[in-house]
Amino acid sequence: MDSPFPDGAWRGFYVYQGDNRRHFMSLRLTFLEGTLSGVGDDDVGAFVIKGRYEVKSLEVHWTKTYIGRHSVFYKGFGEPARIWGTWELPGLSGGFKIWPGDGDGSITKSAETTVEEPDLIEQPAGTPSGGGAPAPGSLHLLAA
């Protein structure tokens, strides 16, 4: 069964809930028989990706593990020319969008699918709002 997503270079960004600043990332992804794997880097550091995708629904989920540090759970949906969705880790969440190659991640006029930006996950009640996200690179290894 062929993958609906191309292997190779991808790029994109993530945002923190309540902060629209884009934190850019570059990735090298492989999609094979429902399994997603890859490597990449962003403003936090180098990471590895392991996850799964569904061919029919185009749902994708993976864990992004920063080398020697914490892991982040991603859940998204495939569209023509991109994957978008949400990410979360204890106490933090936000949205993301990635796309293959050198494109800008936008849908071309000829695409049949209308895409809306993902809604950001609401912070759980009782979680301190603290005025925003931590500075990039300031996260430390979470308890395993």
C-alpha atoms as an extended CHARMM CRD file, in Angstrom:
* protein
*
       144  EXT
         1         1  MET       CA              0.0000000000        0.0000000000        0.0000000000  PROA      1               0.0000000000
         2         2  ASP       CA              1.4720000000        3.3740000000       -0.9980000000  PROA      2               0.0000000000
         3         3  SER       CA              1.8500000000        6.1960000000        1.4890000000  PROA      3               0.0000000000
         4         4  PRO       CA             -0.2240000000        9.3400000000        0.9400000000  PROA      4               0.0000000000
         5         5  PHE       CA              2.7820000000       11.3810000000        2.1070000000  PROA      5               0.0000000000
         6         6  PRO       CA              6.1730000000       11.7370000000        0.4040000000  PROA      6               0.0000000000
         7         7  ASP       CA              9.4120000000       10.6270000000        2.0480000000  PROA      7               0.0000000000
         8         8  GLY       CA             12.2380000000       13.1130000000        2.3640000000  PROA      8               0.0000000000
         9         9  ALA       CA             12.7200000000       16.6840000000        3.4670000000  PROA      9               0.0000000000
        10        10  TRP       CA              9.8340000000       18.4380000000        5.2390000000  PROA      10              0.0000000000
        11        11  ARG       CA              9.7030000000       21.7480000000        7.0180000000  PROA      11              0.0000000000
        12        12  GLY       CA              7.2140000000       23.6500000000        9.0910000000  PROA      12              0.0000000000
        13        13  PHE       CA              6.5640000000       25.3560000000       12.3850000000  PROA      13              0.0000000000
        14        14  TYR       CA              4.8840000000       25.0020000000       15.7570000000  PROA      14              0.0000000000
        15        15  VAL       CA              3.2540000000       27.6350000000       17.9560000000  PROA      15              0.0000000000
        16        16  TYR       CA              2.5140000000       27.7370000000       21.6670000000  PROA      16              0.0000000000
        17        17  GLN       CA             -1.0620000000       28.2200000000       22.8680000000  PROA      17              0.0000000000
        18        18  GLY       CA             -1.7620000000       31.9380000000       23.2010000000  PROA      18              0.0000000000
        19        19  ASP       CA              1.3490000000       32.9450000000       21.2400000000  PROA      19              0.0000000000
        20        20  ASN       CA              1.3240000000       33.0430000000       17.4470000000  PROA      20              0.0000000000
        21        21  ARG       CA              5.1080000000       33.3050000000       17.0310000000  PROA      21              0.0000000000
        22        22  ARG       CA              6.2400000000       30.5460000000       14.6900000000  PROA      22              0.0000000000
        23        23  HSD       CA              9.0600000000       28.2710000000       15.8070000000  PROA      23              0.0000000000
        24        24  PHE       CA             10.4550000000       26.7680000000       12.6190000000  PROA      24              0.0000000000
        25        25  MET       CA             11.6150000000       23.1730000000       12.2020000000  PROA      25              0.0000000000
        26        26  SER       CA             13.1930000000       21.0470000000        9.5140000000  PROA      26              0.0000000000
        27        27  LEU       CA             12.5590000000       17.3240000000        9.2420000000  PROA      27              0.0000000000
        28        28  ARG       CA             13.5310000000       14.2700000000        7.2140000000  PROA      28              0.0000000000
        29        29  LEU       CA             10.5850000000       11.8440000000        7.2710000000  PROA      29              0.0000000000
        30        30  THR       CA              9.9010000000        8.3030000000        6.0480000000  PROA      30              0.0000000000
        31        31  PHE       CA              6.3650000000        6.9290000000        5.6380000000  PROA      31              0.0000000000
        32        32  LEU       CA              6.1850000000        3.1550000000        5.2200000000  PROA      32              0.0000000000
        33        33  GLU       CA              3.2060000000        0.8210000000        5.6720000000  PROA      33              0.0000000000
        34        34  GLY       CA              1.4990000000        2.9800000000        8.3030000000  PROA      34              0.0000000000
        35        35  THR       CA              4.6850000000        3.8160000000       10.1950000000  PROA      35              0.0000000000
        36        36  LEU       CA              6.2440000000        7.2660000000       10.3620000000  PROA      36              0.0000000000
        37        37  SER       CA              9.8780000000        7.7770000000       11.3600000000  PROA      37              0.0000000000
        38        38  GLY       CA             12.3650000000       10.5620000000       11.0120000000  PROA      38              0.0000000000
        39        39  VAL       CA             14.7750000000       13.1000000000       12.4270000000  PROA      39              0.0000000000
        40        40  GLY       CA             14.8420000000       16.8630000000       12.6020000000  PROA      40              0.0000000000
        41        41  ASP       CA             15.7720000000       19.9810000000       14.4740000000  PROA      41              0.0000000000
        42        42  ASP       CA             14.1880000000       23.2020000000       15.6790000000  PROA      42              0.0000000000
        43        43  ASP       CA             14.9150000000       25.9860000000       18.1700000000  PROA      43              0.0000000000
        44        44  VAL       CA             14.7770000000       23.5290000000       21.1080000000  PROA      44              0.0000000000
        45        45  GLY       CA             17.2740000000       21.0840000000       19.5520000000  PROA      45              0.0000000000
        46        46  ALA       CA             17.7010000000       17.8870000000       17.5460000000  PROA      46              0.0000000000
        47        47  PHE       CA             14.9430000000       15.2650000000       17.7450000000  PROA      47              0.0000000000
        48        48  VAL       CA             13.7620000000       11.8900000000       16.4790000000  PROA      48              0.0000000000
        49        49  ILE       CA             10.1990000000       11.0790000000       15.3820000000  PROA      49              0.0000000000
        50        50  LYS       CA              8.3330000000        7.7930000000       15.6800000000  PROA      50              0.0000000000
        51        51  GLY       CA              4.6480000000        7.3970000000       14.9260000000  PROA      51              0.0000000000
        52        52  ARG       CA              1.8640000000        6.0930000000       12.7290000000  PROA      52              0.0000000000
        53        53  TYR       CA             -0.4840000000        7.2540000000        9.9870000000  PROA      53              0.0000000000
        54        54  GLU       CA             -3.7870000000        6.0090000000        8.5990000000  PROA      54              0.0000000000
        55        55  VAL       CA             -4.0290000000        5.8480000000        4.8050000000  PROA      55              0.0000000000
        56        56  LYS       CA             -7.8310000000        6.2200000000        4.5860000000  PROA      56              0.0000000000
        57        57  SER       CA             -8.4330000000        8.9350000000        7.1990000000  PROA      57              0.0000000000
        58        58  LEU       CA             -5.0270000000       10.6380000000        6.7550000000  PROA      58              0.0000000000
        59        59  GLU       CA             -4.7570000000       10.9140000000       10.5360000000  PROA      59              0.0000000000
        60        60  VAL       CA             -1.1700000000       11.0780000000       11.7560000000  PROA      60              0.0000000000
        61        61  HSD       CA              0.2870000000       10.8890000000       15.2560000000  PROA      61              0.0000000000
        62        62  TRP       CA              3.8410000000       10.7390000000       16.5000000000  PROA      62              0.0000000000
        63        63  THR       CA              6.1740000000       11.3570000000       19.3900000000  PROA      63              0.0000000000
        64        64  LYS       CA              8.9210000000       13.9170000000       18.8560000000  PROA      64              0.0000000000
        65        65  THR       CA             11.7590000000       13.1280000000       21.2820000000  PROA      65              0.0000000000
        66        66  TYR       CA             14.5020000000       15.6800000000       21.7790000000  PROA      66              0.0000000000
        67        67  ILE       CA             17.8510000000       13.9120000000       22.1460000000  PROA      67              0.0000000000
        68        68  GLY       CA             18.5400000000       13.4840000000       25.8750000000  PROA      68              0.0000000000
        69        69  ARG       CA             15.5520000000       15.6220000000       26.7970000000  PROA      69              0.0000000000
        70        70  HSD       CA             11.7510000000       15.5550000000       26.7910000000  PROA      70              0.0000000000
        71        71  SER       CA              9.1710000000       14.1710000000       24.3500000000  PROA      71              0.0000000000
        72        72  VAL       CA              6.2030000000       15.9170000000       22.7330000000  PROA      72              0.0000000000
        73        73  PHE       CA              3.0580000000       14.1880000000       21.4100000000  PROA      73              0.0000000000
        74        74  TYR       CA              1.7660000000       15.3580000000       17.9970000000  PROA      74              0.0000000000
        75        75  LYS       CA             -1.6060000000       14.5500000000       16.4300000000  PROA      75              0.0000000000
        76        76  GLY       CA             -2.5650000000       15.8120000000       13.0070000000  PROA      76              0.0000000000
        77        77  PHE       CA             -4.4510000000       15.4510000000        9.7790000000  PROA      77              0.0000000000
        78        78  GLY       CA             -3.1190000000       15.1410000000        6.2580000000  PROA      78              0.0000000000
        79        79  GLU       CA             -4.2510000000       17.5440000000        3.5480000000  PROA      79              0.0000000000
        80        80  PRO       CA             -2.9410000000       18.1320000000        0.0500000000  PROA      80              0.0000000000
        81        81  ALA       CA              0.5860000000       19.4870000000        0.5290000000  PROA      81              0.0000000000
        82        82  ARG       CA              0.6750000000       19.4680000000        4.3520000000  PROA      82              0.0000000000
        83        83  ILE       CA             -0.0410000000       17.9440000000        7.7620000000  PROA      83              0.0000000000
        84        84  TRP       CA             -1.4610000000       20.1560000000       10.5060000000  PROA      84              0.0000000000
        85        85  GLY       CA             -2.7280000000       19.6330000000       14.0300000000  PROA      85              0.0000000000
        86        86  THR       CA             -1.8460000000       20.0070000000       17.6880000000  PROA      86              0.0000000000
        87        87  TRP       CA              1.0090000000       19.0980000000       20.0080000000  PROA      87              0.0000000000
        88        88  GLU       CA              1.0170000000       18.6380000000       23.7520000000  PROA      88              0.0000000000
        89        89  LEU       CA              3.1590000000       17.8440000000       26.7300000000  PROA      89              0.0000000000
        90        90  PRO       CA              2.3470000000       18.2220000000       30.4310000000  PROA      90              0.0000000000
        91        91  GLY       CA              1.2860000000       21.8220000000       31.0270000000  PROA      91              0.0000000000
        92        92  LEU       CA              1.8930000000       23.0460000000       27.4580000000  PROA      92              0.0000000000
        93        93  SER       CA              0.1410000000       22.7290000000       24.1040000000  PROA      93              0.0000000000
        94        94  GLY       CA             -0.1540000000       24.3960000000       20.7470000000  PROA      94              0.0000000000
        95        95  GLY       CA             -0.5290000000       23.9170000000       17.0290000000  PROA      95              0.0000000000
        96        96  PHE       CA              1.7300000000       22.9300000000       14.1520000000  PROA      96              0.0000000000
        97        97  LYS       CA              1.9180000000       22.6970000000       10.3820000000  PROA      97              0.0000000000
        98        98  ILE       CA              4.5030000000       20.8180000000        8.2890000000  PROA      98              0.0000000000
        99        99  TRP       CA              4.8640000000       20.3590000000        4.5390000000  PROA      99              0.0000000000
       100       100  PRO       CA              7.1500000000       18.4670000000        2.1730000000  PROA      100             0.0000000000
       101       101  GLY       CA             10.0630000000       20.0100000000        0.3230000000  PROA      101             0.0000000000
       102       102  ASP       CA             10.5110000000       23.6970000000       -0.2470000000  PROA      102             0.0000000000
       103       103  GLY       CA              6.8810000000       24.7860000000       -0.4810000000  PROA      103             0.0000000000
       104       104  ASP       CA              5.2980000000       27.2670000000        1.8850000000  PROA      104             0.0000000000
       105       105  GLY       CA              2.6250000000       24.8650000000        3.1440000000  PROA      105             0.0000000000
       106       106  SER       CA             -0.2640000000       26.6930000000        1.5430000000  PROA      106             0.0000000000
       107       107  ILE       CA             -2.9290000000       24.9690000000       -0.4690000000  PROA      107             0.0000000000
       108       108  THR       CA             -2.7970000000       25.6960000000       -4.1730000000  PROA      108             0.0000000000
       109       109  LYS       CA             -5.8440000000       27.1610000000       -5.9040000000  PROA      109             0.0000000000
       110       110  SER       CA             -6.3840000000       23.8770000000       -7.7050000000  PROA      110             0.0000000000
       111       111  ALA       CA             -6.7090000000       21.8810000000       -4.4760000000  PROA      111             0.0000000000
       112       112  GLU       CA            -10.1920000000       20.6250000000       -3.7600000000  PROA      112             0.0000000000
       113       113  THR       CA             -9.9120000000       20.6560000000        0.0230000000  PROA      113             0.0000000000
       114       114  THR       CA            -10.5610000000       23.7180000000        2.1610000000  PROA      114             0.0000000000
       115       115  VAL       CA             -8.2750000000       23.8140000000        5.1780000000  PROA      115             0.0000000000
       116       116  GLU       CA             -8.7610000000       25.7000000000        8.4050000000  PROA      116             0.0000000000
       117       117  GLU       CA             -5.9770000000       26.3800000000       10.8720000000  PROA      117             0.0000000000
       118       118  PRO       CA             -6.1390000000       24.0720000000       13.9120000000  PROA      118             0.0000000000
       119       119  ASP       CA             -7.7650000000       25.2880000000       17.1070000000  PROA      119             0.0000000000
       120       120  LEU       CA             -5.3160000000       25.3030000000       19.9460000000  PROA      120             0.0000000000
       121       121  ILE       CA             -5.9690000000       22.9990000000       22.8740000000  PROA      121             0.0000000000
       122       122  GLU       CA             -7.3060000000       24.7890000000       25.9350000000  PROA      122             0.0000000000
       123       123  GLN       CA             -5.0550000000       24.6550000000       28.9800000000  PROA      123             0.0000000000
       124       124  PRO       CA             -6.5020000000       22.3370000000       31.6720000000  PROA      124             0.0000000000
       125       125  ALA       CA             -8.2190000000       24.0240000000       34.6310000000  PROA      125             0.0000000000
       126       126  GLY       CA             -5.8590000000       24.6510000000       37.5030000000  PROA      126             0.0000000000
       127       127  THR       CA             -2.7990000000       24.9510000000       35.2500000000  PROA      127             0.0000000000
       128       128  PRO       CA             -1.0030000000       28.2480000000       35.8570000000  PROA      128             0.0000000000
       129       129  SER       CA             -1.2020000000       30.5550000000       32.8670000000  PROA      129             0.0000000000
       130       130  GLY       CA              2.0170000000       32.3620000000       33.7750000000  PROA      130             0.0000000000
       131       131  GLY       CA              1.8300000000       34.7620000000       30.8300000000  PROA      131             0.0000000000
       132       132  GLY       CA              2.8890000000       32.4040000000       28.0870000000  PROA      132             0.0000000000
       133       133  ALA       CA              5.3020000000       29.7030000000       27.1120000000  PROA      133             0.0000000000
       134       134  PRO       CA              8.8300000000       29.2160000000       28.3580000000  PROA      134             0.0000000000
       135       135  ALA       CA             11.6710000000       30.6300000000       26.3560000000  PROA      135             0.0000000000
       136       136  PRO       CA             12.8000000000       28.3290000000       23.5230000000  PROA      136             0.0000000000
       137       137  GLY       CA             15.3600000000       25.8400000000       24.7520000000  PROA      137             0.0000000000
       138       138  SER       CA             14.4210000000       26.3430000000       28.4170000000  PROA      138             0.0000000000
       139       139  LEU       CA             12.5270000000       23.0600000000       28.7960000000  PROA      139             0.0000000000
       140       140  HSD       CA             14.3210000000       20.3840000000       30.7610000000  PROA      140             0.0000000000
       141       141  LEU       CA             14.0310000000       16.6050000000       30.7530000000  PROA      141             0.0000000000
       142       142  LEU       CA             10.6710000000       15.5740000000       32.1890000000  PROA      142             0.0000000000
       143       143  ALA       CA             10.3530000000       12.6130000000       34.5240000000  PROA      143             0.0000000000
       144       144  ALA       CA             10.3670000000        9.4040000000       32.5160000000  PROA      144             0.0000000000
